[in-house]
């Protein structure tokens, strides 16, 4: 028997969840869909022409979450009450390099001028401070897209690798690797637990666009071996996250997540930015660290 739950978040969006079960996980795998609809009060966080003269906007109270959806600490993901206007998303999409060559994304965008203008906007810094309660720096930015030419699926995993400037022999750090010319390493669980990923939906993402799938609360289990990740997925319901253009989803990197291949040829561009405390990995240094701007 299908069950539908409807409620509102800060007057911003209507969230709908559906769960269906059969003998183990149900006809569609025990999926509960969170559909962020009717985003009405759009605000221009960035300037339309060149993002140089931004205006500020938000809806409702910054702390006005509905706990059944926006429990960042408990569920590991949440819908932000900051949004980008459609034309802002289109401007950012046009300014960033296109995903091509059969790849799933473009890495190392943390220093791109358009991304930097977005990151130093006061609204971002103030909002993330209200959520996290501490200063953060942006340490990584990746553009993901799914089209007929660059369609892909992602296995269940955790985001565990960080980009650093140089290699040091420090207990708890490893393995080391090179990704797109940058040195990466897996830090201890307590470092990853302090980090936050911000997913900015530059296009609408529905069921046919290969949406993000998550296992709520799985970030609380710490770093897991691949075999254990498979067990957690098999034992728990998953949630598919649908989002309109301009929506911003917060996610803990240790949250177990995946995505299916898209079923249509539309773009599904998501700018995925990771944040962390500046001194969290000392004596190591982040490969790149962009401070957030926040009003005094």
Residue pairs with C-beta under 8 A, 6 or more apart in sequence:
2 18
2 19
2 20
3 18
3 19
4 16
4 17
4 18
5 16
5 17
5 18
5 68
6 14
6 15
6 16
7 14
7 15
7 66
7 68
7 69
8 14
8 15
8 66
9 15
9 64
9 65
9 66
9 69
9 70
9 79
9 81
10 59
10 60
10 61
10 64
10 65
10 66
10 81
11 41
11 59
11 60
11 64
12 39
12 40
12 41
12 59
12 60
12 79
12 81
12 83
13 36
13 37
13 38
13 39
13 79
13 244
13 247
14 35
14 36
14 37
14 38
15 34
15 35
15 36
15 37
15 66
15 69
15 79
16 33
16 34
16 35
16 37
17 32
17 33
17 34
17 35
17 69
17 239
18 31
18 32
18 33
19 26
19 30
19 31
19 32
19 237
20 26
20 27
20 28
20 30
20 31
21 30
24 30
25 237
29 238
30 237
30 238
31 213
31 237
31 238
31 239
31 240
32 237
32 238
32 239
32 240
33 207
33 239
33 240
33 242
34 69
34 239
34 240
34 241
34 242
35 206
35 242
36 79
36 241
36 242
36 243
36 244
36 247
37 244
39 83
39 244
39 246
39 247
40 59
41 57
41 59
41 83
42 57
42 83
42 84
42 85
42 86
42 246
43 55
43 56
43 57
43 58
43 59
43 82
43 83
43 85
44 54
44 55
44 57
44 85
44 88
45 54
45 55
45 56
45 57
45 82
45 83
45 84
45 85
45 88
45 118
45 121
45 123
45 124
46 54
46 84
46 88
46 91
46 92
46 117
46 118
46 121
47 53
47 54
47 55
48 87
48 88
48 91
51 91
51 114
51 117
51 118
52 117
54 117
54 121
54 122
54 123
56 122
56 123
57 82
57 123
58 81
58 82
58 123
58 127
59 81
59 83
60 81
61 81
62 81
62 127
62 130
62 131
63 130
64 81
65 71
65 78
69 75
69 78
69 79
70 78
70 79
71 78
72 78
72 131
72 250
72 252
74 216
74 217
75 216
75 217
76 214
76 216
76 217
76 218
76 219
76 220
76 251
76 252
76 254
76 255
77 214
77 216
77 241
77 249
77 250
77 251
77 252
77 255
78 131
78 249
78 250
78 251
79 243
79 247
79 248
79 249
79 250
80 127
80 131
80 198
80 247
80 248
80 249
80 250
82 123
82 124
82 127
82 248
83 246
83 247
83 248
84 92
84 200
84 202
84 245
84 246
84 248
85 246
86 245
86 246
88 246
89 200
89 201
89 202
89 203
89 245
89 246
90 202
91 114
92 114
92 118
92 200
92 202
92 271
93 202
93 203
93 267
93 269
95 112
95 113
95 114
96 106
96 109
96 112
96 114
96 115
96 143
96 271
97 106
97 109
97 143
98 106
98 145
99 105
99 106
99 143
99 144
99 145
99 147
99 150
99 269
100 149
100 150
102 149
102 150
103 150
104 144
104 145
104 146
104 150
104 152
104 154
105 142
105 143
105 144
105 145
105 272
106 142
106 143
107 142
107 179
107 180
107 182
108 141
108 142
108 180
108 181
108 182
109 115
109 141
109 142
109 143
109 271
110 116
110 138
110 139
110 140
110 141
110 273
110 288
110 290
111 288
112 141
115 141
115 271
115 273
116 290
118 124
118 200
118 271
119 138
119 141
119 273
119 290
119 292
120 290
120 291
120 292
120 293
121 293
122 293
122 294
122 295
124 292
124 293
125 292
125 293
125 294
126 294
126 295
128 136
128 196
128 198
128 275
128 292
129 135
129 136
129 292
129 294
131 196
131 250
132 196
132 275
134 277
135 277
135 278
135 291
135 292
135 294
136 196
136 275
136 276
136 277
136 278
136 292
137 275
137 276
137 277
137 278
137 286
137 289
137 290
137 291
137 292
138 273
138 274
138 275
138 288
138 289
138 290
138 292
139 162
139 163
139 274
139 275
139 276
139 286
139 287
139 288
139 289
139 290
140 162
140 163
140 273
140 274
140 287
140 288
141 271
141 272
141 273
141 274
142 271
142 272
143 269
143 270
143 271
143 272
144 268
144 269
144 270
144 272
145 267
145 268
145 269
145 270
146 152
146 209
146 210
146 261
146 262
146 267
146 268
147 262
147 265
147 266
147 267
147 268
148 265
151 210
151 261
151 262
152 210
152 261
153 210
153 258
153 259
153 260
153 261
154 257
154 258
154 259
155 258
156 215
156 229
156 230
156 233
156 256
156 257
156 258
157 226
157 229
157 256
157 257
157 258
158 192
158 219
158 223
158 224
158 229
158 253
158 254
158 255
158 256
158 257
159 192
159 197
159 253
159 254
159 274
160 186
160 187
160 192
160 223
160 253
160 254
161 177
161 179
161 184
161 185
161 186
162 184
162 185
162 186
162 187
162 191
162 192
162 195
162 274
162 276
162 281
162 286
163 179
163 182
163 183
163 184
163 286
163 287
163 288
164 183
164 184
164 185
164 281
164 284
164 285
164 286
164 287
165 183
165 284
165 285
165 286
165 287
166 183
166 284
166 285
167 176
167 183
167 185
168 283
168 284
170 283
170 284
172 187
172 188
173 185
173 186
173 187
173 188
173 284
174 185
174 186
175 185
175 186
176 183
176 184
176 185
177 183
177 184
177 185
178 184
182 287
183 287
185 284
186 223
187 281
189 222
189 223
189 254
191 276
191 280
191 281
192 223
192 253
192 254
193 219
193 222
193 252
193 254
194 276
194 277
194 280
195 252
195 253
195 274
195 275
195 276
195 280
196 250
196 251
196 252
196 253
196 274
196 275
196 276
197 250
197 251
197 252
197 253
197 272
197 273
197 274
197 275
198 248
198 249
198 250
198 251
198 272
198 273
198 274
198 275
199 212
199 248
199 249
199 250
199 251
199 270
199 271
199 272
199 273
200 248
200 270
200 271
200 272
200 273
201 243
201 244
201 245
201 246
201 247
201 248
201 249
201 269
201 270
202 245
202 267
202 269
202 270
202 271
203 209
203 245
203 266
203 267
203 268
203 269
203 270
204 243
204 244
204 245
204 266
205 211
205 212
205 241
205 242
205 243
205 268
205 270
206 242
207 240
207 242
207 263
208 262
208 263
208 264
208 266
209 262
209 263
209 264
209 266
209 268
210 259
210 260
210 261
210 262
210 263
210 268
211 240
211 241
211 242
211 243
211 259
211 260
212 240
212 241
212 249
212 251
212 257
212 258
212 259
213 238
213 239
213 240
213 241
213 257
213 258
213 259
213 260
214 238
214 239
214 241
214 251
214 255
214 256
214 257
215 232
215 233
215 236
215 237
215 238
215 239
215 255
215 256
215 257
216 236
216 237
216 239
218 232
218 236
218 254
218 255
218 256
219 252
219 253
219 254
219 255
219 256
221 228
221 232
221 254
222 254
223 254
224 232
224 256
229 256
232 256
233 256
241 249
243 249
251 257
253 274
262 268
275 292
276 286
278 286
278 289
278 291
